[in-house]
Amino acid sequence: MASTLISRTFLAATHRLITPSLLPQKTLNLSSFLTRTGFYCQLGFSSTAYKSARGMMGYSGIGARAGYSTSSVAANEPVVSVDWLHSNLREPDLKVLDASWYMPDEQRNPIQEYQVAHIPGALFFDLDGISDRSTSLPHMLPSEEAFAAGCSALGIENKDGVVVYDAKGVFSAARVWWMFRVFGHNKVWVLDGGLPRWRASGYDVESSASGDAILKASAASEAIEKIYQGHSVSPITFQTKFQPHLVWTLDQVKNNMEDQTYQHVDARSKARFDGTAPEPRKGIRSGHIPGSKCVPYPQLFDSASQTMLPAEDLKKRFEQEDISLDKPIMASCGTGVTACILAMGLHRVGKTDVPVYDGSWIEWATQPDLPMEGEESSS
């Protein structure tokens, strides 16, 4: 496993920062986590880079190739390779974001994992922190003003290219890719294969985090909170341009269930879709929205490398589920995260306007008067 590459010296150095007693049972927002751990007192902890052993995960290290730039990425390409990122990592107009996030039952804390190992120079993007504070639904899309404030606090500008990754491969990073596109920023890509692919290729990671990176992440979450409390935030360095066609509401899904203008694709597992397996969040029935079809998001990746399948293979995968690429498609999932992976896959095959139902199943299933299909929903 990649974690075995961390040296004894490095583990000893970080032991005082990350201890079992600090591991929360639930994901904390960034501000509360920093307060709880007393991290502000540890901002002097130096950032340590270490070199992973090349080829430990079955891949041979590939040297950096010169001549890359953000303009060299095709407009309809949602991902960049680890080799591309390694070649461009020090570009001043490129921001790298660690957007790792986990399901509640995984009992993993992305902030702590970011401190242990992240791509050099990467900032932490708090998916739960940069979200709509006016709803009880998890990590819903924030307002334009709030997203602009959060990105500005992170130091992101409209001139920047943005590469997003996560520690699972490609998972929550897709949500952040979609968020930037919803707010009009198209110079955004997901790192294909994520942090596991980066480390398997032998590239450096950093331990801990600079005081600047942690303070920026905390400031972003606090800026969102201020916006929702009715306060102004400045300076604003990131301007948004909302793209309403990329995000759907519950009413739009209800209307589409009747007129079937859009093909509805669900990214959850087949068992959750069929209602034969429980939802990961307590109290939520499993099943699916009538008329929807299931394409579990892991099927969009190569099983060996965990990188996204080529366009032709992706087309076949959707066509196998009787989904026509010549007709409109919208995507949903459990809480609006993995639906964005479907949007990424469809983006790669040329469908760049696939909307995501933001509330997804967690919103639909908690409405008492909405129809559901599946074994558990019918019981």
N, C-alpha and C positions, 0 to 999 in steps of 0.2 A: 504494500500500500504506500501511497505517496507520503503519508504522515511519518513513515519509518525513516524517511530521508532527513528528518530534522535531527540535528546533532544533539548529543547529550549536553553540550555547553549551552546551546540555544534554549533547550528546554529548561535548564536550570535558571537561565537569565529571565525567562518569562514566567517562571513558577510563581513569583511574587505578584504578578499581574493577573494571571488566570488560575484560579484554584477551584476545586470542586465546590467549595462552599459558596462561590459566587455564581455558580451555574443556575440560572433561573429555570423554573419549570415551565414558564410561559415566556414568550418573546416580549421583551421590554422595549419601549421606545427609547431612542438614543439618549435623550436628556435624563430620563429617570435612571437609565443604566449607569451613566457617568456619575450621577450623584450617588447612587448606591455603592459603586465600587471605589469612590474617591479618586477617580482617574485624574481629575484636575490637579491633584497633588503630585501626579506622576508624569507630568508633561515633559520633564527633563529626561525621561527614559529614551535612550538613543535608538535610532532606527538602525536595524541590523539587516544587511542583505546576506543571503547565503546562496550557494550554487547547488542546485539539485543534481544528482548523478544522472548523466545522460543515458537514455535507453532503459531505465529501470522499469518502465511500464510497457515495454515491448515496442517502443518507437525509437528510431535512430534520430539523433539530434540533427537539425537542419540549420545551416549557417544563415546569417542574415543576408538578405539580398538588397542591394543598393537601388536607388532610383524610385522608391515608392513615394507616393503622396496620397493625401485623402482624395484627390481628384482622380486617382487611378482606379478607384472602386466603382464598378458599374452602378448606375442609378437604381436599378431594380434588384440589387444584391443586398440582402439584409444582414449578411455576416461578413466578417473578415477572418483570415487565418491567424494563428498564433505567430507564424513567421512574418506576416505583414505587420502585425502590431509590434513585434520585436524590432523590426526595421524602422518603425515610425514613432517609437515610444517617447523619444525626447523632442518630438516636434512641439513647438510652443503653442500651436493652435489645435492641439489634440488633447482632449480630456478623457481620462479613463476612469470609469466608475465601477466599483464593486457593489452590485445590487443584490447580493445574496439574501435570500429569505427562505424560511422553511415552514412547513405545515405545523400546526400546533402540536400534533402527536409525535413529531420527530424529536422534540426536546433538544433542539440545537439553537445556539444563539449566534446569529451572523455577525454581530458587532465584536464579540469575543474572537470569533474565528478570523475576522478581518485583522485584528490586532496580532494574531499569531502568524498569519501568512497572507500577503496580498501582492499583486503585481506592483512593481516599483512605481511610486508616484500616484497610484490610484487613490481616488477619494471614495468615501463610503456614502452610498445613496440609500437612505432609509426608506424602504417602500411603505412601511406603516406610518412613518413620520411625515412624508411628503404625500399627504392624502387628504380627503374631505373630512373635516372635523365636525361636520354638521349631521352626520349619519352614524348609526351604530353598525352599519355594514363594514367589513374590514377592507382597508386600503383602497377605498373608492377614489376615482379620479378627482383631484382637487380643482378648484376654480382656476381660471386663467391667471388672476392676480396672485393667487397663492403659489401656483407653479412657478411663475416668474420670480417671485420673492425667494422661493426655495433654491432655484437654480442660480440666482444672483448671489445668494449667500455662499453657495459652493464655488463661486468664482467662474461660472460658465457664462460665456457670451455667445451671441448669435453667429459670430465668425468661426466658432470652434467646431471641429468635428468631434463627435462623441462616440467612444467605444464602451459598451457595457458588457460586463461578464458576471458570472456567479460561480459559486464553489461546487455546484452539482453537475455542471457541464453546460447545458442550456436549459434554464428553468425560469427563474424570476427575472433574469436579465431581459427576456422577451417582453415582459410587462413594461419595463422602463423604456425599451425601444419604442413600443407602441405609444406610451405617454408623450415622448418627445414628438412623435409624428402627429399625434392629436393636436398638439399645440404648435404645429407648423414648422418644426425643426426637422428637416429631412436628412441632414448630415449626421446620421446616427446609425451605428451598426452593432451587432452582437458578436462577441468573440466566439467563433465556432469551436465548440468543445470546452469552452470556459477555462477556469483555473486548472482543472485536472489535465486538460490537453496541454496547457502552458507548462505545467510542471513536468509532465511526461516528456516534453520536448527538450527538457534540460535548461529552461530559462530561469533566471533569478526570481526569487520572491523576497519581499521585505517582511521582517518581523516587527511587531509593535506598530505604532503609527506616530508620525510627527505631531507635535502639538497643533500645528496649523491644520492638518487634515482632520483631526478630531474636533477641533473648535469649529471648523467650517460645517461639518456634518451636524453638530449640535445647533449651530446658528441657523441652518436650513430648517430644522424641525421647529425651532422657536419662531422663525419668521412666519411659517405656516400658521402657527398658533395665534400670532399677533393679527394676521389678516382675518382669521375667523372671529377674533374678538373685536373687529372693527377698527383696528389701528392701522396706520400707514407704516410702510417699511421702505427704507432707502439705504444705499442707492440700489436702483434696479438696472442691472446690466444685461438682462435677458428679456427680450420682447417676445410675446406670444401672438400667435394668429390661429385661433381655434378652428379646427376642421371637424365640424359636426357630423359629417358623413362617416367618420371613422369610429364613432361611439354610439351605441344604442341604449335606449331606456326600456323599462319594463313595458310601457305602453306600445312602443314600436314592436316589441316581440309579440305582444298580445295581438296586435293588428296583423302581423305577418303570419301568425298561426292560422288566421282565417283566410287571408288571400294568397299565402304561399308565394309571394313575389321573390323572396330570398330563400335559398336553401340553407337550412340551419344545421350547423355541424358542431357537435359537442366533443370537447377534448378529453373528457374524463375516461376512466377505465370502463371497459364493457360491463363489468360487474356492478359498478356504481350506476351506470347508465340504465342497466336492466333492473336495478333495484334488488339485486341479490347480495350485495355487499354494502355495509354501512358507510355513511358519509364520515369523513374524518372529524367533523365538528359535531359535538353532541347536540342532540335535539333536532337535527336536520334529517328529514326523510330522504331516502335515495329514490332514484327513478329518473325520468326525463320529461322535458317539455314535449307535448304532442307534436309530431311532424318532424322532430329533429333526428339526425343520424349521428352515429358515433364513429369518430376517428381518434383513438387514443393517441395523445401527443408523442409518446415514445416511438411510435411507428414511423415518425418522420426523420429518424436518425439512424445512421449506420451503427449496428450493435457493437462493433469492435472499437471504433474511434470515437463514438458518440458525437460525431459531426453530422451536420444536416445532409440529407440525401441530395443527390443531383436533381436538377429540375425534372428530367424525364422520369426518374423513379418516383418523385413526389406526385407527378401527374397520375401515374399508374395507381398509386396508393389511394388517391381520392376517387379515381374512376372505379376502383374495386368496390367502393361503397356506394356506387351509383350516384356520385356527385358530379354534375356536369360543370366543367370549367368555362363553359360558354354562357352560363347563367349566373346571376348574382349570388353571392355566398355571404353569410354572417356566421360568427363564431361565438361560442360560450363555453363555460367550464364550471368549476365549483365557485370560485370567487373572482374570476376575471384575470387570472394569472396565465394558466396554460392555454387559454383560448388565444392568447397573443402569440403562442408558438405556432398554432394553426395559421394565424394571420401572416406570420413570418414565412412559413412554408408556401402559402399561396402567393405571397409577394414574390418569392423566388421564381414561381412559374408565370409571373406576369400579371397576377391579380393584385394590384397595389391599393385597392380601395375597399378591402374587406373590413367591415365594422365588427367591433367586439361588444357584446352585451356586458356592460360594466358590472351590473349587479349579479349576473349569471345565476347559477342554481340556488345559491344561498338566499338571494332575494326572492326568486320565484317560489321556492319550497316553503318559505315562511309566510306566504300570503294564503290565507285560509280558503279563498274562493277561486283559486286558479286550478285548472285541470293538470293532472300529472299522469304519466304512464310508467309502468314498471311494477314488478312484483310487490315491493314494499309499499309503493304509493297506492296500490289497489286494495291493500289489506285494511 
